[in-house]
């Protein structure tokens, strides 16, 4: 691909200094009733995914008495599957804590999925006429999962729906910010799937910035977060670039179909409730920002690999254990407050505490499943966490099969043109011996794991002479990780954990194999047609689809 120009100045979205600060540190969210005199329309489906032949129920809230909806399969060759007008729509009351409890809207229409509808992501577009004559529009997404049976020549892509759920801001609360608690200022420890996706999770304009900085940040400059400024200026959720189909999972699915691969799609929730869905596939793929997992989801992947499956993870930030409640309609994650508030922590089975996988009470380090974890990696290329660091993976073992016929040499950068390294990356504790990185004995790495490439990251925004008011990431995560590892969040402990790394690793387990490029932004390399990222991805898929 042609070398991309890296500007020296931040983009100007027409915001004042006060608006830029509000874009980053304020709490904005979409909710029922925000449309005012103009009116509004929102919608969601009664399930996250469906089997072919199943019935979809649309739960729609509309100030207009009629609306139209269209269903489109969002793929390399997108096409509209269904269009329909609905009369008799109505406005429905919505609980104040709908992001925790669910919206509770009654279905207004239903339709049946054709048995010939291919597996994939299906975008629903709702349109209606506002009170002022303008068009009201909203989007939702559901997944059609594949039929059962062996499919050794097809890829099974697992959408990171745990992270979608965690970051969804619709209704006011997610696992990061919220309107819960006595002062209505706490993140929610339980969030509902029975609500719309926030704006930007389903569809985005191509101009929407990604999280990693695309400027050459001068040393000493105060941090800026262009993706959140853009979201504020254009009316999108400030979490649009952190999770969702549009920013991550979509890019791999489209790239793979354009490249000629046959791809099926399931949600992480299938792994929890129907772990056998992995069976029959030679290769399962996980991409993007893939942060939240249940114990049962990990069990499904571990068993799949042990029995001969190949897992290719082009994703970053393997961090939190969750629990699913209300038949999967609610996701629980106490996160930083787990030891203080999660009732499971003081129970007879503390291993299901919804905190970091690296916490001693859980006893299941993240690296055991995918070879890497978030607490030894994390931030790269945004805020003041390695803001001028590498944009690709420095290669250490170019002779590995994943790099075959790429021409890469020791010390080369893989993916720098496509900015494939960031914004959150996964790593391990490691040492350098003879110029090559090796996992330490205390790293928790699976036996035989090889570190193929390694770039630097940080858990703490530095330098600290920049005002705390200007730092979104600050040092909170470094303090949390220090507390998890050492039971101490003091300066000395923080200094021990603040340095991280993002890695590419490979290992075998049982009859199967795992390849993990530990970066949320690997899909950005595919989106930007970075030739080296594409080549390595093809090498992995070829080996995993053809190896017997």
N, C-alpha and C positions, 0 to 999 in steps of 0.2 A: 504494500500500500504506500501511497505518497506520504512523505513525512508531514505530520500535522504541525501547524504553526502554534506556538505557545505564547500567548499575549503576556505583556508585563503589567497590565492593569486589570482591576476587577471590572466585570461588566456593570453597566449602569442600567438599573431597572426603574429609574425615576423615583426612587424613594428618598425621603429625608433621613437624616441621621436617626431621628426618633423612630421612624418607621422601620429602618433597618434593625434597630435594637428590638423592636416589638416583633419583627419577623422571626428572630432567633429565640428570644426569651419569653415571648408571649404565649398564651394558650388559646389558639383559635380552633374551632371545630364546626362541622356541619351538624345541623339538628333540625328536627321538625319545627316549623313555624318561623324559620329565619327568612323566608321569602317575602314576608310583609305583604303589602298591597298587590304586588305582582303575582303572588301565588307560587306554588312549587309542586314538584312531583319527586317521589323517592320510591325505590323498590328493592326487594331482595327475594331470593328463592327459599323454599322451605327446606332445602338441603344444600350442602356444599357440592355434592356430586351425585350422579345418577347412573344407573345401568341402562343400556339400550332397551327401549320398550317401556321404561318407567314414566310416571306422570310427574310433571313439574308444576308446582303451584307458585304463582307469583303473588307476593304480598306487597301491595302497592298503596301508597298514601298520596292522594292527589287533591288539590283544590279545584281542579277541573273535573267536570262530570264525565268526560270521556278522554281517552288517551290511546295512543298507538304504541305498540312494541314490536321490535324486530329482533330476531335472533340470528347471529352471525358466527360461524366457526372461525375463530381468530387464528389463522394459520398462514403459511407462506402464500397459498392461493385462497384468500379469504372469499367466502361467499355467504350471502344471506340465505338462511334455511327456512325461515318462517316470518311472516308479517301478519299482524292482526290489529283490528280496532276493537276497543273495549268501551262499552257504554255502561253508565251506572256506577262509575267510580265515585269514591267519597273520601272525605277527610276523616282520619281515625286518630283518636287520642293516643298519645305516646308517653310512657312513663318518664319521669325526670331522669331516672337512672337506667335508661334503656340500654346503654352500652354495657351494663352489668346484668340486667334482668332480661334483656331482649325487648324489641319494640312491641311484640304482641299483636301485630296487625293481622287481620283476617285476610285470607287469600281472596283475590278478586277475579282471578281467571286461572285456568289450568290447561295444559296441553301435554300431549304424549310425545316422548322422544321416539323417533323412528328407529327400528331395529337395524336400519342401514346407516344410521348416523355414525361416522367414525369417531373414535376416541379423540378427545381434545378439549380445548377451552372454548366455551360458547359465550359470547358477549351479548347481553340483552340491553338494548337502547330503548328507553322510555321517552316519549315526546307527548306534549300536550300544549294547549294554548293558554297563556297567562291571561290574567284579568286585563292587562293593558294591550293584549293582542300579540305580544312577543312569544317566542317559542320557549317552553320549558323543556329541559332535557336532563336525563340522568342515566347512569350506566350501572349494570351489575354483571356478574360473571358466575357461571357454574361449569362444572367439569363433567364430561361424559366419560366414564371409565370403560375399559375394554371388556369384552366378553371373556369368560374363563377358558383356559386351555393353553397348551404349549405354543409359544411364539418365539422360538430361538433366534429368528432373524430380525426381530423388532427390538427397539430400545424402549424401556419403560422409564419415562421421566416422572419423578415424584415431585409435585409442586410443594413449595415451602409454605403450606397453609397455616402451620403453627406460627410462623413469623408474620404472615398477613394478619392473622387474628390479633397478635400481640401489638402491632403497630396501628391498627385501624382506629382512627380518631373519631369516627362518626358517633354522635351522641354525647361526646365530651370526655370519655375516659378510655384509656388503654393501659398497657403495662409500663407506661413512661410518664404520662401526665394524666390529670383527671379532675373530676368534680366530686370525688368521694371524700369521706372523712368529715369531721365536725366543721372544718373550715372550707370544705369543698375544694381542696387544693392537693389531694393525694392521688397518685396513680392507683388504678384498680387492680386488686389481686385476683379478681375473677372478671372475665370479659365474655360477652355473648357473641355467638355467630349469627343470631337472629336480628340482624340490622343491615343496612346498606354498607357497601364498601365506600370509604371516603374518596373524595375526588382525586384522581391520579393513580389509583390502584388498578383500574381496569383499562384505561386508555390515556395516552399522553401525546402531546405534540412532539415532533422530533427535536425541537429546539430546547426542550426541558433539560436543564443542567443535571448532571450526575453529581454525586457527593464529592468525589475527589477534586481537589483544586486543579483547574485547567489554566492557571496563570503561573508565572515565575515569581513567586512571593519574595519580595526583598527581605533580607535579614533585618530583624528588628521591627518589622511591620506588625501592626495589630491584626489579629485573625479576622477573617470574614467567611461567611458561609453562603455562597451565591445561590445554592439550590433552595435555601429557605427564603432568601430575598425574592427569588423568582416566584416561589409559591405564594408569598404574601402579595406580590404585585399582580398576580394573575388568578387569584382566587382558588388555589389548590391547597390540599392538606400539606402541612410542613413535614409530613412523614412520607410523602409520595415517593421520594428517592431512597427511602430506607427499606421498603418492602413492597410487595404487590406483584401481580402478574405483569403489569405494563413496564416496570423498571428492570425486572430480572428474568423470571421464568419464561416469559414470552420470547425473549431474544434467542435463547437456546432452541426452543421449539421451532421457531421460524427458520433459524440457521440450519438446523438438522434436516428439516423437510426440503429446504432449497438445495441442500447438499446431496439429496437423494436417499436419506435414511428414512426408514419407516418407524414412526414414533407413536407410542401410546402415552396417555397422561392419566395419572391418578393423584389424589391428594395424600398428604401425610396421614390424614385420618383413616384412610384405607389400611395403612400399615398397622394402625392401632386396633381396628375392629376386624380386619380381614387380612392378616399377615400372609396368608397363602397366595395373595394376589401377585406376589413377586415370583412365585414358582412358574416355571416355564419360560422365563426370560433369561437369556444369557447375560444381559447387561442392564443394570439399573443406574440411572443418572440423577444426580442431585445438583442443583445449580443456585447461584445467586446468594442472597442473604438468607441463610438457613440456620436460624439461631435457637429455635424452641422445639423440643422433642419430649415425648412421653417415654417412660421406661419401656412400654410395650412396643413403641415404634423402633427403639433400639434393638429390642429382642428380635423383631422381624428381620432387620438388616443383618444382625449377627448370625442368625440361623441361616439366612439366605446365603451368606458368604461361606460359612462353614460347610454347607452342603454343595458348594461348587459355583455359586453365583459370583459375578464380578460387579463390584460397585465402583462407579466413577463419580467422584464428588468434585465438581468445579464450583466450590462454594466456600464461604467464610463464616466465622463466628459461631462455632459449635459450643454453646454456652450454658443454656438453662434447661433444667428438667421441669416439665409441666404435668398437670393431671387434667383429664377430661371428665366433666360431670354433666348431668342432665342429658344423658345419652349422646354425649359429644357436642351438645349445643353450647357448652360453657367451657372455657379454658382457664385453669387456675395456675397462677405463678406468683408467689409472694416475693421472689427475687431478693433484693437487699434486706427485706424485712422478714425473711423466712425463719430465721432462728428465733426471732422475737414473737412472731405472730402465727406462723403456720402450725395448726394443731397437730400435724403429723410429726413435727420435729420432736415433740415430747411423748410420742406414742411408742408402741412396741415395735413399730416398723419405720424408723426414721429415714430409711433409705429412700422413701418416696417424698421426702421434703422437697418443695419446689424452689430450690436454689441452684447455685452453680454445681455442675457435675463434679467439680474438683473438691467440693466440700467433704470433709471426712465422714459426716453422718450418712452421706449418700453412698460412698464407697464404690463408685463406678466411674473412674476417670474417663473423660471424653475420648482420649486417645485410643482406648480399647476398641472402639467401633471404627473410627475413621482415621486413626493414626495421629491426629492433631487435636488441639483444644484452643479455645479462645483466650484463656487466661495467660497463656504463654505467647500470645500474639497481640491482636486487637488493632489499634488505629494506625493508619498510614495514609498520608497525603491529604489530610484535612485538619482544619483548625491549626493548632500548633503542635500536632503530633506528626513528626517527620514531614513537614510541609514541603521541604525541598529534597525529599528522598527519592529513591528510584521509583520509576513508574512501571517497571517490569520486574521479573524474578531474576536475580543473578544466578547463573547456571554453574553448578559445581560438578555434576556428573554427566557430561555431554554424551558419554558412551552408552547411556541407558537407552533401552528400546523405545521409550516415549519420545526421544529426541532423534530417532533414526531419520536420516535423509533431510534433516533441517539445516545442516551446515553449522549448527551452534557449536561454540567452543567454550572451554573453561573460562569463566568470567564474563561471558556475554550476557546481555539482558534479554530475557524472553518476555515479549508482550509490552515493551516500552512504548511502541508506536500506538498501540491500542489502549494504553494506560490500564493494563490488566491487573495491576498490583494495588490493592486498596479496597474500599475505604476501611474495611475491617478484615483482618487476616488471622489465620490460625497457625500456631507454631508448637514447639516443644522446647524443653530445656536441652541444651546441646553444648558440645565442646568442638573445637577445631583441632584435628590431628592430621598432620601432614598436609595441611591445606584443604582438608575435607571435613564437613560437619558430620558429627555423629551424635545420636541421642544419648543422654546420660543415663546411667543405671536408674536414677530416680525419676526419669521423665515420664514413665508410664507407657512408653512406646511398645507396640507389639513386637515380638521377636522377629528379627530379620528386616526390620524397617530400614529403608534407605532414604536419606535426605538428598533429593536431586537438585534442588534450587532453594535459595534462601535470601530474603531481603529483610531489612530492619523495620521495626514498628515501635510504637510507644503506648504506654498506658496512661501517660500524663502529659498534659499540654505544657510545653516549656518554650521559651524562658519564662520564669515566674514573675519577672519584673513587669510583664504586661498585666494590666488591671484585671482582677477577677471578674469585673462586670463585663469584660470583653471576651471571656473565654467560655464557650458553650460546654466543652468537654471537661475542663478543669482537671483536678486530680482525684475526683471521687471514685472512679473505677480502680485506680491504683490503691487507694485506701481499702476498698472492699476486698480486692485480691490479697492484699497484705494481711487483712484480718482473717481471710479464709485459710491462708497458708501458715501464718505464724501466730494468729490470735492477737495481733498487734497492728494497729494502723498508724503508728508513729512514723516520724521522718526516716529513721533508719530502715524500718521494714518496707516503707514505700520505695526507698532507694533500691532495695533488693529486687523488687518486682517490676519496676517501671519500664525496664528494657525488654522488648519482645521481638518476635520475628514472624514473618509469614513464609511458609514453606510449600514446596511440592514434594510429596513422599509417595512411596510405593511399598507394599508388603503383601505377602500371602498369608492366609489363615485357613486352616482346614483344607478343603478342596478348592477354595475360592481365592479371590484376589481383590485388593483395594488400591485404587489410584486416587490421590487427593491433591488437587491444586487449591490450596487453602486461601482463596481470595474471593470476596463478594464480586469483584469487578472482572473476573475471567470472562463473563458474558459480554462485558464492554469491548473486550478484544474481538469477540465474534461479531458484535454489532458493527464495529468499525473496520472489519475485514482485515485485521492484523494477520498477515500471512503465517507468522510463526505460531500464533495462538491457534489458528485454524489447523495448521499441520499437526501440532501436538495433539489436539482434540481428535483429529482423524486417526492418528496412530493409536490412541487409547481405544477408540471405538472399534477400530479394525481388529485389534488384538482381543478385545472382550467379546466381540460378536462372532469371531471365527475360531477362537481357541477352544478346543474340545478336551 
